[in-house]
């Protein structure tokens, strides 16, 4: 069944990508993460309909944030929004020491699509950095 759903997703859109925006709010020292993904891809990864709890569980297992020492940041769910065929998934994490050196792993959908590319855009103090993740990539540190 999962293979059938993945095959249907391939027909729906031949590009397999996610776009993650990571914003640091200096006032409260919080990192907010918003992941945009195709709804049918997430449904295929879950093997069922997308719910808040299922999406949060999947995101926690495939997207991680760690401090400079490699300790995982505790993430909190801040919601799921649907727009046509897209999902917007939101996480927040306290980052009292800022974002420099934070380690990110963006492994969403690598278990389904060989050509999956995950783009992470980081905005901080008016500057922007972009990290690209493909299958097999290790966590990457923010500049």
PLY file of the C-alpha trace (Angstrom):
ply
format ascii 1.0
element vertex 143
property float x
property float y
property float z
element edge 142
property int vertex1
property int vertex2
end_header
0.00 0.00 0.00
2.78 2.42 0.92
4.48 1.81 -2.45
1.20 2.51 -4.23
0.79 5.83 -2.40
4.40 6.77 -3.19
3.87 5.91 -6.88
0.76 8.09 -6.97
2.73 10.95 -5.40
5.37 10.63 -8.13
2.72 11.11 -10.79
1.30 14.12 -8.92
4.64 15.96 -8.91
7.98 14.73 -10.24
10.01 16.95 -7.88
10.64 15.72 -4.33
11.64 18.57 -2.08
10.85 20.31 1.16
11.56 23.90 2.10
12.30 24.64 5.74
12.51 28.16 7.11
14.32 28.58 10.39
13.93 31.95 12.12
15.58 33.01 15.33
13.59 35.34 17.57
16.23 37.12 19.63
13.69 38.73 21.97
12.69 35.37 23.46
15.68 33.29 22.22
13.50 30.84 20.34
14.06 29.11 17.03
10.91 28.72 14.96
10.97 26.10 12.22
8.40 25.96 9.43
8.57 23.05 6.99
6.67 23.21 3.71
6.09 19.80 2.15
3.74 18.25 -0.37
0.75 16.80 1.47
0.75 13.59 -0.57
4.44 13.00 0.21
3.86 13.34 3.95
0.79 11.10 3.70
2.92 8.50 1.88
5.61 8.71 4.60
3.03 8.26 7.34
1.11 5.53 5.52
-2.14 7.20 6.58
-3.93 10.53 6.71
-1.98 13.43 8.15
-2.95 14.45 11.68
-1.19 16.85 14.03
0.14 14.07 16.24
1.31 11.91 13.31
2.97 14.87 11.58
4.70 15.94 14.81
5.98 12.43 15.42
7.31 12.13 11.89
8.92 15.57 11.96
10.62 14.85 15.31
12.10 11.66 13.87
13.39 13.21 10.64
14.25 16.81 11.53
16.53 17.48 14.47
18.17 20.47 16.07
21.15 20.12 18.42
23.35 22.61 20.21
27.06 23.03 19.49
27.89 20.15 21.84
25.47 17.84 19.99
22.77 17.83 22.69
19.31 17.72 21.09
17.11 20.77 21.57
13.68 20.02 22.92
11.14 20.87 20.24
7.51 21.78 20.71
4.76 21.46 18.13
3.20 24.74 17.03
0.82 23.45 14.42
-0.11 22.17 11.01
-1.66 24.20 8.23
-2.86 23.03 4.83
-2.86 25.11 1.66
-4.11 23.23 -1.39
-1.58 20.41 -1.90
0.96 21.77 0.61
1.42 21.26 4.32
3.09 23.78 6.62
4.48 22.08 9.73
5.71 24.20 12.65
8.16 23.50 15.50
9.69 25.75 18.16
12.74 25.24 20.35
14.47 27.32 22.99
17.96 28.32 21.85
19.38 30.43 24.71
22.85 30.57 23.14
21.63 31.67 19.70
21.83 29.78 16.45
25.53 29.93 15.58
26.81 26.38 15.59
23.40 24.75 15.93
23.40 21.41 14.15
20.50 20.57 11.85
19.49 17.28 10.31
16.78 17.52 7.67
16.07 13.91 6.68
12.42 14.20 5.69
11.23 11.76 3.03
14.66 10.26 2.32
13.21 6.85 3.10
10.75 7.26 0.20
12.47 9.17 -2.59
16.01 8.74 -3.90
15.89 12.21 -5.46
14.61 13.99 -2.33
16.24 17.38 -1.63
15.56 19.30 1.57
16.35 23.00 1.59
16.80 24.83 4.89
16.80 28.63 4.84
18.04 30.33 8.00
17.21 33.96 8.79
18.92 35.80 11.61
19.49 39.51 12.12
18.64 40.30 8.50
21.08 37.70 7.12
20.16 34.52 5.30
21.99 31.23 4.86
20.89 28.16 2.90
21.72 24.53 3.65
20.92 21.68 1.24
20.35 18.12 2.42
20.34 14.99 0.30
20.14 11.33 1.30
23.08 10.30 3.47
24.00 13.80 4.65
25.12 14.16 8.25
23.84 17.02 10.40
25.16 20.41 9.34
26.17 23.33 11.52
24.68 26.77 11.07
27.15 29.52 10.29
0 1
1 2
2 3
3 4
4 5
5 6
6 7
7 8
8 9
9 10
10 11
11 12
12 13
13 14
14 15
15 16
16 17
17 18
18 19
19 20
20 21
21 22
22 23
23 24
24 25
25 26
26 27
27 28
28 29
29 30
30 31
31 32
32 33
33 34
34 35
35 36
36 37
37 38
38 39
39 40
40 41
41 42
42 43
43 44
44 45
45 46
46 47
47 48
48 49
49 50
50 51
51 52
52 53
53 54
54 55
55 56
56 57
57 58
58 59
59 60
60 61
61 62
62 63
63 64
64 65
65 66
66 67
67 68
68 69
69 70
70 71
71 72
72 73
73 74
74 75
75 76
76 77
77 78
78 79
79 80
80 81
81 82
82 83
83 84
84 85
85 86
86 87
87 88
88 89
89 90
90 91
91 92
92 93
93 94
94 95
95 96
96 97
97 98
98 99
99 100
100 101
101 102
102 103
103 104
104 105
105 106
106 107
107 108
108 109
109 110
110 111
111 112
112 113
113 114
114 115
115 116
116 117
117 118
118 119
119 120
120 121
121 122
122 123
123 124
124 125
125 126
126 127
127 128
128 129
129 130
130 131
131 132
132 133
133 134
134 135
135 136
136 137
137 138
138 139
139 140
140 141
141 142
